[in-house]
Amino acid sequence: MALTRRAEAELAGLVAEPDPTPVRHLQLLGAFAYYRQQINFLVNREIAMSSYQIAVLVGSLRRESFNRKLAGALVKLAPPDFSFHEASIGDLPLYNQDDDADQAPAVKRLKEEIAGSQGLLFVTAEYNRSIPGVLKNAIDHASRPYGQNAWAGRPVGVLGVSVGAIGTAMSQQHLRNVLAYLDVPTLGQPEAFIQAKEGLFDEAGDIGMASKGFLQSWIDRYVAWVKHHAA
C-alpha cells in the first residue's frame, strides 16, 4: 500500500498546481493519466497479492466420498483471503507418454488450474495401502512432458480420512515421496491421519467439535506454509 499512497500523493500534487500554462496543462493531463494508470495497477496487484487461490485435489471419485466431504468442511476453517476450488481429475485419460506432445484438453485445463494457484491441497483416500489410481494419474499428467512439471514449487498440504484406524497414513506417505521428487514443498507437521467416525462431522456437514480444534490448527499451519512459500 505504500507505493499506492505515494502515487496518490504525487497525483494530488499535480491537481493542486495553480494556473498552469497551456503547455503545462497538457503535461499535467499526461502525468495525471500516467499516475492514475499506475495507481490502478498497484491497487490490482495488491489485491491479487492479498488473496490466495488454492487448488484442491480429492483422491476419490466416489459420490459420497469422505475425503470430498472433509475437503468441503476443512476449507471453511481457512481465513477469508484464501479461496479454494476443486480441480477435476475424473475426466483425465489414462496417462500415455505418447500423448505428451499433444496433451488432452482436460490435461491442459488441470495444468492451467495448478499454474493459476498459489497453493495446493491434497485430500486423499487410501486404496490397497497406497495412492488411488485416479490421483496418481493426475500427478503423472501434470508433471509431463519432461521439463514442464506444473507441480514444482507449489506449497502443498496433505491429509486424508478413511474408516480404518490408520487414516490414509500409507497413502499419504507414498504421496509425499512422489511430491518430494516433483520438487513440491510439502507441509510436514502436523500430520493428519483422520478416521471417519461419529462426530467427525456435525449435522450441517461441518467439522464436529471433537475434531475442530486439531483441524483448525492444521489449517492455520497450512495457511502460514502457503504464505511463506508464495511470498
Secondary structure as UniProt FT lines:
FT   HELIX           2..15
FT   HELIX           22..49
FT   STRAND          52..59
FT   TURN            63..64
FT   HELIX           66..74
FT   HELIX           75..77
FT   TURN            80..81
FT   STRAND          82..86
FT   TURN            90..91
FT   HELIX           97..102
FT   HELIX           105..115
FT   STRAND          119..124
FT   TURN            128..129
FT   HELIX           133..142
FT   TURN            146..147
FT   TURN            152..153
FT   STRAND          156..162
FT   TURN            165..168
FT   HELIX           169..181
FT   TURN            182..183
FT   STRAND          193..195
FT   TURN            198..199
FT   TURN            203..204
FT   HELIX           209..230
//
